[in-house]
Amino acid sequence: MASIALADRPHSSISLAENRKLRLFTIFLLYAGQGIPLGLFDFAIPAWMAVNGASGQDIAFVVAMASLPWSFKFIAGFIMDRYTLLSMGRRRVWIMGAQAVMIALLVAFAIANPGAKDVLILGIVALAVNSATVFQDVAVDGLTVDILPEDERSMGGALASGGQASGVAASAAFTGAMVYAYGASAAYMACAFLVILVTVHIIWVRERVGERRLPWSKGEAQQANIAIQADNWLSLIKEALKNTFSMRSLAYAPVLICAGLTYGICIIAGPLIAAGHTGWTEDQLGPLNGTAQIVGAVAAIVIGGYAVGKIGAQRSFWMFYLCAVTLQGWMVWSMDNWSDPRVLITFVMGWTLLYVLTGISQVVMNMRLSPPAISATQFSIFMAISNMGISLAGILVGSIAILAEPREMLILLMMVQILAVIILLIAKFPTRQIGTDDLQPTTDLELDAVAPGSTPARD
């Protein structure tokens, strides 16, 4: 009876808006939750396929299918900004529902248990689970933009990037070991168990004081959410199109595509180098991927958020990309030594660390370019553009013969990363969230005037 009374009490202190520590921990945990299926389909399954004789094209197909839903996450953003159960907050009901679907799908596919050569079935599995994960991701992105004040955005970005990396790390290491010892079915079940743990937490907390914890609990919609909730499709779509096709967003798009292409190419090249040159199996590569993700997560949380806050999101973005160009160039130059495990370890640790750190800058810039009224939609559009880069990596590797080799993949990646550095050096992006009282949206890439003592247009 005591637990029922707690669930029905409308003014519980377990509120994300009122509790900074709970707010930041929840962001970390929810992003870790979306990293769980990513660790499975981006690392454990590709490594398992490579060791069991799958070609680069087969692996690229599964990776492309896993990343395809992420390119259309803006659709989920539109739906969430338009429809929700406001009495439970703008995002919680969507997060809970999406994670329930993820759990059900993982259990179902554990029972089906397709083999390493069942490429089409594996592609369908990856597509289905990641489609559910996209809805969770978009809801979490929207929640992050909704509840984080400006002075917490760098730390929020670090926890988001580090949290996802932690989820990927736990999943890649755990499922990598499971798939090697017991097969893919056990890996699916392990992922389902990890997602259940995250779901328990989001059921427990509230977004704001006075809201319902569950649909049948007592509580009501809060004015802060009612004021910005879209009440018709036309205004929602109009505002999203206006912001997406502004000069600043169009200039930002190639930078986002580069981020996705970096991830997509590296998760394909890594297993191919490991299996084809270093002679590693998935039980060796899985723990390495997991360790790399843990290092990236710790670096993001301990120093990443602070560094991005001090250096600035835009400036740190191009600095991280420049380091990535150096890493890819070193890998191309040292191709004759790819049989040395130390080279593989350096590559995997290096690209993972830089990708996680770059993610902090990306999250902060995404939040600043997402107006409050369409936060889930706009943030998801930016992330969809980035995830198009992951799909593009799979498409390019699978369809262009010369890109089937890791060396050529890395050369292409270097060229795209250099382009991103140039854009970030030239363009000027806002340093605070647009659409708020203290910084109104502009239609130009540059802010036309900066008053004395105000925030500069580039950080």
C-alpha positions in Angstrom: 0.0 0.0 0.0 2.9 2.3 0.7 4.3 1.9 -2.8 0.8 2.7 -4.3 0.6 5.8 -2.2 4.0 7.0 -3.4 3.0 6.4 -7.0 -0.2 8.4 -6.6 1.3 11.3 -4.7 1.3 14.2 -7.2 4.0 16.4 -5.5 6.8 13.8 -5.1 10.3 15.3 -5.0 11.5 12.8 -7.6 11.3 15.4 -10.3 13.9 16.0 -13.1 13.1 19.7 -13.4 13.7 20.3 -9.6 16.6 18.0 -8.9 19.9 18.7 -10.7 21.7 15.5 -9.7 18.7 13.3 -10.6 18.3 15.2 -13.9 22.0 14.7 -14.9 22.0 11.0 -13.8 18.8 10.3 -15.7 20.2 11.8 -18.9 23.3 9.6 -18.5 21.3 6.5 -17.9 18.8 7.0 -20.7 21.6 7.6 -23.2 23.3 4.5 -21.9 20.0 2.6 -22.6 20.1 3.6 -26.3 23.7 2.5 -26.5 22.8 -1.0 -25.6 21.4 -2.1 -29.0 24.1 -0.1 -30.7 26.8 -2.1 -29.0 25.1 -5.3 -30.2 24.5 -4.4 -33.9 27.5 -2.1 -34.5 30.2 -4.2 -32.8 29.2 -7.7 -31.5 27.2 -8.8 -34.6 29.6 -7.4 -37.2 32.6 -9.0 -35.5 30.7 -12.3 -35.2 29.8 -12.2 -38.9 33.4 -11.4 -39.9 34.9 -14.2 -38.0 32.3 -16.6 -39.4 33.1 -15.8 -43.0 30.8 -13.0 -43.9 32.1 -10.6 -46.5 32.6 -6.8 -46.1 29.5 -6.3 -48.3 27.4 -8.5 -46.0 28.6 -6.7 -42.9 28.0 -3.4 -44.6 24.4 -4.4 -45.4 23.6 -5.3 -41.8 25.2 -2.0 -40.6 23.3 0.0 -43.2 20.0 -1.7 -42.1 20.8 -1.0 -38.5 21.4 2.7 -39.2 18.6 3.2 -41.7 15.9 4.0 -39.1 18.2 6.6 -37.6 18.1 8.6 -40.8 14.3 9.0 -40.5 14.1 9.8 -36.8 12.7 13.3 -37.6 9.4 11.5 -38.3 9.4 10.3 -34.7 10.3 13.9 -33.6 7.2 15.3 -35.4 4.9 12.8 -33.8 6.3 13.4 -30.3 6.2 17.2 -30.5 2.6 16.9 -31.7 1.2 14.1 -29.6 1.9 13.1 -26.0 0.3 12.5 -22.7 1.2 15.8 -21.1 0.0 14.7 -17.6 3.1 12.4 -17.6 5.4 15.0 -19.1 6.3 15.7 -22.8 8.6 12.7 -23.2 8.4 10.0 -20.5 5.4 8.1 -22.0 7.3 7.8 -25.3 10.5 6.6 -23.6 8.7 4.0 -21.6 6.8 2.7 -24.6 9.8 2.6 -26.9 11.8 0.7 -24.4 9.0 -1.8 -23.9 9.0 -2.5 -27.6 12.8 -2.9 -27.7 12.6 -5.5 -25.0 9.8 -7.4 -26.8 11.7 -7.4 -30.1 15.0 -8.6 -28.6 13.3 -11.5 -26.8 11.5 -12.4 -30.1 14.7 -12.4 -32.1 16.5 -14.4 -29.4 13.9 -17.1 -30.0 14.2 -16.9 -33.8 18.1 -16.9 -33.6 19.3 -16.3 -37.2 22.7 -17.5 -38.1 25.8 -15.5 -39.2 25.1 -16.3 -42.9 21.4 -15.3 -42.7 22.3 -11.8 -43.9 18.8 -10.8 -44.9 17.3 -11.9 -41.7 20.0 -10.3 -39.6 19.3 -7.1 -41.6 15.6 -7.3 -40.7 16.5 -7.9 -37.0 18.8 -4.9 -37.0 16.2 -2.7 -38.7 13.4 -3.7 -36.3 15.2 -3.2 -33.1 16.8 0.0 -34.2 13.5 1.4 -35.3 12.2 1.0 -31.7 15.5 2.4 -30.4 15.0 5.5 -32.6 11.8 6.4 -30.8 13.6 6.1 -27.4 16.4 8.2 -28.7 14.2 11.0 -30.0 12.3 11.1 -26.8 15.4 11.3 -24.7 16.9 14.0 -27.0 13.7 16.0 -26.5 13.8 15.5 -22.8 17.4 16.7 -22.7 16.6 19.9 -24.6 13.5 20.5 -22.5 14.9 20.2 -19.0 18.5 21.3 -19.2 19.3 25.0 -18.5 22.0 26.7 -20.6 24.7 26.4 -17.9 24.2 22.6 -17.8 24.4 21.9 -21.5 28.1 21.2 -21.8 27.8 18.7 -18.9 24.6 17.4 -20.3 26.3 16.8 -23.7 29.2 15.0 -21.9 26.8 12.8 -20.0 24.8 12.1 -23.2 27.9 11.2 -25.2 29.5 9.4 -22.3 26.3 7.7 -21.4 25.7 6.3 -24.9 29.4 5.2 -25.0 29.0 3.5 -21.6 25.9 1.7 -22.9 27.7 0.7 -26.1 30.7 -0.4 -24.0 28.7 -2.6 -21.7 26.8 -4.0 -24.5 29.8 -4.6 -26.9 31.8 -6.3 -24.2 28.9 -8.3 -22.6 27.2 -9.4 -25.9 30.6 -9.9 -27.6 31.5 -12.5 -25.0 27.9 -14.0 -25.0 27.8 -14.3 -28.8 31.2 -16.0 -28.8 30.4 -18.4 -26.0 26.6 -19.1 -26.5 25.6 -17.6 -29.8 23.6 -14.6 -31.0 20.4 -15.7 -29.2 22.1 -15.2 -25.8 23.3 -11.8 -26.8 19.8 -10.6 -27.7 18.5 -11.8 -24.3 21.4 -10.0 -22.5 20.5 -6.8 -24.3 16.9 -7.2 -23.3 17.9 -7.5 -19.6 20.0 -4.4 -19.7 17.1 -2.4 -21.3 14.8 -3.6 -18.5 17.0 -2.0 -15.9 16.9 1.4 -17.6 13.1 1.1 -18.0 12.6 0.7 -14.2 14.3 4.0 -13.6 12.3 6.1 -16.1 9.1 4.6 -14.6 10.2 5.8 -11.2 11.0 9.5 -11.9 8.8 12.4 -13.1 9.8 15.2 -15.5 8.1 17.9 -13.3 6.5 18.1 -9.9 2.7 17.4 -10.1 2.8 15.1 -13.1 1.7 11.5 -13.1 4.2 8.7 -12.8 1.9 6.2 -14.6 -1.2 6.7 -16.8 -3.5 5.7 -14.0 -1.7 7.7 -11.2 -2.8 11.1 -9.9 -1.3 14.2 -11.5 -1.8 16.8 -14.2 -0.1 18.6 -17.1 2.1 21.4 -16.1 1.9 24.9 -17.6 5.5 24.9 -18.7 4.7 22.1 -21.1 1.2 23.3 -22.1 2.7 26.6 -23.2 5.1 25.1 -25.8 3.1 22.1 -26.9 2.3 22.2 -30.6 -1.5 22.2 -31.2 -1.5 21.7 -35.0 0.6 20.0 -37.6 0.8 23.1 -39.9 2.6 25.3 -37.4 4.9 22.5 -36.3 5.9 21.6 -39.9 6.3 25.2 -40.9 8.6 26.0 -38.0 10.7 22.9 -38.5 11.1 23.6 -42.2 12.0 27.2 -41.6 14.7 26.3 -39.1 16.0 23.3 -41.0 16.5 25.2 -44.2 18.0 28.3 -42.6 21.5 29.2 -43.6 23.0 28.1 -40.3 21.4 24.6 -40.5 22.4 24.1 -44.1 26.0 25.0 -43.2 25.9 22.6 -40.3 24.6 19.6 -42.3 27.9 18.5 -43.9 29.5 18.6 -40.4 26.8 16.2 -39.1 27.1 13.9 -42.1 30.8 13.7 -41.4 30.1 12.6 -37.9 27.9 9.7 -39.1 30.3 8.8 -41.9 33.2 8.6 -39.3 31.2 6.1 -37.2 29.9 4.1 -40.1 33.3 3.6 -41.8 35.2 2.9 -38.6 32.8 0.2 -37.4 33.2 -1.5 -40.8 36.9 -1.1 -41.2 37.7 -2.2 -37.6 36.5 -5.8 -37.9 37.9 -6.2 -41.4 41.4 -5.1 -40.2 41.1 -7.3 -37.1 40.0 -10.4 -39.0 41.8 -9.9 -42.3 45.2 -8.4 -41.1 45.6 -8.8 -37.4 44.1 -12.3 -37.2 41.8 -11.5 -34.2 38.4 -13.2 -33.5 35.3 -11.6 -32.0 36.2 -12.7 -28.5 39.3 -10.5 -28.8 37.8 -7.6 -30.7 34.6 -7.4 -28.5 36.5 -6.6 -25.3 38.7 -4.1 -27.1 35.6 -2.3 -28.4 34.1 -2.4 -25.0 37.3 -1.0 -23.3 37.5 1.7 -25.9 33.9 2.8 -25.3 34.5 2.8 -21.5 37.6 5.0 -21.9 35.7 7.3 -24.2 32.8 7.5 -21.7 35.1 8.2 -18.7 37.0 10.9 -20.7 33.7 12.5 -21.8 32.3 12.7 -18.3 35.5 13.6 -16.4 37.1 16.1 -18.8 35.0 16.3 -22.0 32.2 18.4 -20.7 34.5 20.8 -18.9 36.8 21.1 -21.9 34.0 21.8 -24.4 32.5 24.3 -21.9 35.8 26.1 -21.7 37.0 25.8 -25.3 33.6 26.2 -26.9 31.4 23.7 -28.7 32.3 24.9 -32.3 36.0 25.3 -31.7 36.3 21.9 -29.9 34.4 20.3 -32.8 37.0 21.2 -35.4 39.9 20.4 -33.0 38.5 16.9 -32.5 38.1 16.4 -36.2 41.6 17.5 -36.9 42.9 14.9 -34.5 40.8 12.3 -36.3 42.3 13.2 -39.6 45.7 12.7 -38.1 44.7 9.3 -36.8 43.3 8.1 -40.2 46.4 9.4 -41.9 48.6 7.4 -39.5 46.6 4.3 -40.2 46.9 4.6 -43.9 50.7 5.2 -43.6 51.2 2.2 -41.3 49.2 -0.3 -43.4 52.1 -2.7 -43.7 52.0 -3.0 -39.9 48.3 -3.8 -39.6 49.3 -7.4 -38.5 50.7 -5.8 -35.3 47.9 -5.9 -32.6 49.2 -2.6 -31.2 48.2 -0.8 -34.4 44.7 -2.2 -34.3 44.4 -1.3 -30.6 45.6 2.3 -31.2 43.1 2.7 -34.1 40.1 1.4 -32.2 41.0 3.3 -29.0 41.7 6.5 -30.9 38.7 6.7 -33.2 36.3 5.7 -30.4 37.7 8.3 -28.0 37.6 11.1 -30.6 34.1 10.1 -31.7 32.7 10.2 -28.2 34.4 13.6 -27.5 33.1 15.0 -30.8 29.7 13.9 -29.7 29.7 16.3 -26.8 30.3 19.3 -29.2 27.6 17.9 -31.5 25.0 17.5 -28.8 25.6 21.0 -27.5 25.3 22.6 -30.9 22.2 20.5 -31.7 20.5 21.8 -28.5 21.4 25.4 -29.3 20.0 25.1 -32.8 16.7 23.5 -31.6 13.9 26.0 -30.6 12.0 24.9 -27.5 8.6 24.4 -29.3 10.0 21.9 -31.8 13.0 20.6 -29.7 12.4 16.9 -30.4 11.7 17.5 -34.0 14.6 19.7 -34.7 17.1 17.8 -32.6 16.0 14.6 -34.3 16.4 16.2 -37.8 20.0 17.1 -36.9 20.7 13.6 -35.6 18.9 12.1 -38.7 21.3 14.0 -40.9 24.2 12.6 -38.9 22.9 9.1 -39.1 22.5 9.4 -42.8 26.3 9.5 -42.8 26.3 6.0 -41.1 23.9 4.7 -43.8 26.0 6.4 -46.5 29.1 4.5 -45.2 27.3 1.2 -45.6 26.0 2.1 -49.0 29.4 3.3 -50.3 31.3 0.3 -49.1 28.7 -2.1 -50.3 28.3 -0.6 -53.8 31.7 0.8 -54.8 34.3 -1.9 -55.3 37.4 0.2 -54.5 35.9 1.1 -51.1 35.7 -2.5 -50.0 39.2 -2.3 -48.6 39.8 -0.6 -45.2 42.7 1.6 -46.6 40.4 3.3 -49.2 37.7 3.7 -46.6 40.0 5.6 -44.4 41.3 7.9 -47.2 37.7 8.8 -48.1 37.0 9.5 -44.4 40.0 11.8 -44.1 38.8 13.9 -47.1 35.3 14.4 -45.6 36.7 15.2 -42.2 39.0 17.9 -43.7 35.9 19.5 -45.3 34.1 19.5 -41.9 37.1 21.3 -40.3 37.0 24.0 -43.0 33.3 24.6 -42.5 33.7 24.8 -38.7 36.5 27.3 -39.1 34.6 29.6 -41.4 31.0 29.4 -40.3 29.6 31.2 -37.2 26.9 29.4 -35.2 24.9 30.6 -32.2 26.3 30.0 -28.7 22.9 29.9 -26.9 19.7 28.2 -27.7 17.7 29.9 -30.4 14.0 30.6 -29.9 14.4 31.7 -26.3 13.8 35.1 -24.8 17.6 35.9 -24.6 18.4 34.8 -28.2 15.7 35.0 -30.8 16.0 32.9 -34.0 17.8 34.5 -36.9 17.4 33.6 -40.6 21.1 34.1 -41.4 24.1 32.0 -40.7 25.8 34.9 -38.9 24.3 36.9 -36.1 24.2 40.4 -37.7 25.2 42.3 -34.6 26.7 41.4 -31.3 26.1 44.0 -28.5 28.9 44.9 -26.2 29.3 42.4 -23.4 26.9 39.8 -25.1 27.7 36.3 -26.1 29.8 36.1 -29.4 28.5 34.3 -32.4 31.3 31.8 -32.4 32.6 29.9 -29.4 
